[in-house]
Amino acid sequence: MFIRRISGIQQKLCPRHRQQPILSCMAHTFRTHSNATHSDVKHDVIDHTIEDLVRQIHSCRTKAAVFVTGGGSQGVSWLLSVPGASATVTEVVVPYSRNSLLQLLGKEPDQYCSPETALSLAKAGYQRAAALTNFGTHIVGLGATCALASEPPKRGNHRAYVAAHSSSGARLLSIKLAKGSRSRWGEEQLVGQLLVKVRG
């Protein structure tokens, strides 16, 4: 299974804030094992590859505001658990309920788990980062919306969309997951990787 970048997404952005070069190397394609299960994951150990990537993120000093609707929280945990997060993370918001998401976006999305909603969340994160930082600060907004394993089980496909919004444009990554092949924890691990990779 591959995680792929959805191409052709570019928007005009306010030049008020800039972005450092490290953030231009976003949509890395990477392979994950289709047979990964809950028991394959060590809950208390962060993978060295992920840890190294998060350290690179923190070293670039770009300020990020992160909006995730629940799925993707593992990526947030990784960003916060590696030393240096205070230099790069300005705010994390989890609009978990419908009303919270509506208040954040200012309108009801056509579909809650969609590329458009992820991009809207990332844009809102960018605007929030701008409001929380000084003029000229390098900033980025991150957004994630997911449909993952739940109780009761969801009817549709399990999937996730993760977006980054900065002064150089908007980027979007997506993943589709085979139903029943992983636990919720296993799916969260994959979406967390997506969030860290779109950020770094």
Backbone hydrogen bonds, N-H to C=O, Kabsch-Sander energy under -0.5 kcal/mol:
donor,donor_aa,acceptor,acceptor_aa,energy
3,I,30,F,-1.1
4,R,2,F,-0.5
4,R,174,S,-0.9
6,I,172,L,-2.1
7,S,5,R,-0.7
10,Q,8,G,-0.7
17,H,14,C,-0.8
23,L,20,Q,-1.7
24,S,21,P,-2.1
25,C,22,I,-1.0
26,M,24,S,-1.2
28,H,26,M,-2.6
32,T,1,M,-1.4
36,A,33,H,-1.5
40,D,37,T,-1.3
41,V,38,H,-1.2
43,H,41,V,-0.7
45,V,42,K,-1.1
51,E,47,D,-2.8
52,D,48,H,-2.6
53,L,49,T,-2.0
54,V,50,I,-2.6
55,R,51,E,-2.3
56,Q,52,D,-1.9
57,I,53,L,-2.2
58,H,54,V,-2.5
59,S,55,R,-1.9
60,C,56,Q,-1.1
60,C,57,I,-0.8
61,R,57,I,-0.6
61,R,58,H,-0.8
62,T,57,I,-0.5
63,K,138,H,-3.0
64,A,88,T,-3.6
65,A,140,V,-1.6
66,V,91,E,-2.8
67,F,142,L,-2.8
68,V,66,V,-0.5
68,V,93,V,-2.0
69,T,144,A,-1.8
73,S,70,G,-1.4
75,G,72,G,-0.6
76,V,72,G,-1.4
77,S,73,S,-2.3
78,W,74,Q,-2.1
79,L,75,G,-2.2
80,L,76,V,-2.0
81,S,77,S,-1.9
82,V,78,W,-1.2
85,A,82,V,-0.8
87,A,84,G,-1.5
88,T,85,A,-1.5
89,V,85,A,-3.2
90,T,64,A,-3.1
90,T,88,T,-0.7
91,E,64,A,-1.1
93,V,66,V,-2.9
96,Y,94,V,-2.2
101,L,97,S,-2.1
102,L,98,R,-2.5
103,Q,99,N,-2.3
104,L,100,S,-1.9
105,L,101,L,-2.7
106,G,102,L,-2.3
114,S,112,Y,-0.9
118,A,114,S,-2.0
119,L,115,P,-2.4
120,S,116,E,-2.1
121,L,117,T,-2.4
122,A,118,A,-2.2
123,K,119,L,-2.3
124,A,120,S,-2.3
125,G,121,L,-2.3
126,Y,122,A,-2.3
127,Q,123,K,-2.4
128,R,124,A,-2.1
129,A,125,G,-2.7
130,A,126,Y,-2.2
131,A,127,Q,-1.7
132,L,128,R,-1.3
133,T,129,A,-0.7
133,T,130,A,-0.6
136,G,16,R,-0.8
137,T,134,N,-1.9
139,I,18,R,-1.3
140,V,63,K,-2.1
141,G,165,H,-2.6
142,L,65,A,-2.5
143,G,163,A,-2.3
144,A,67,F,-1.8
145,T,161,Y,-2.3
147,A,159,R,-3.0
158,H,177,L,-0.8
159,R,147,A,-1.7
160,A,175,I,-2.0
161,Y,145,T,-2.4
162,V,173,L,-2.7
163,A,143,G,-3.0
164,A,171,R,-2.2
165,H,141,G,-2.6
166,S,169,G,-2.5
169,G,166,S,-1.3
171,R,164,A,-2.6
173,L,162,V,-3.2
174,S,4,R,-1.6
175,I,160,A,-2.0
177,L,158,H,-2.9
181,S,178,A,-1.5
187,E,183,S,-2.1
188,E,184,R,-2.6
189,Q,185,W,-1.9
190,L,186,G,-1.3
191,V,187,E,-2.3
192,G,188,E,-2.6
193,Q,189,Q,-1.8
194,L,190,L,-1.8
195,L,191,V,-2.4
196,V,192,G,-2.3
197,K,193,Q,-2.4
198,V,194,L,-2.4
199,R,195,L,-1.3
200,G,196,V,-2.2
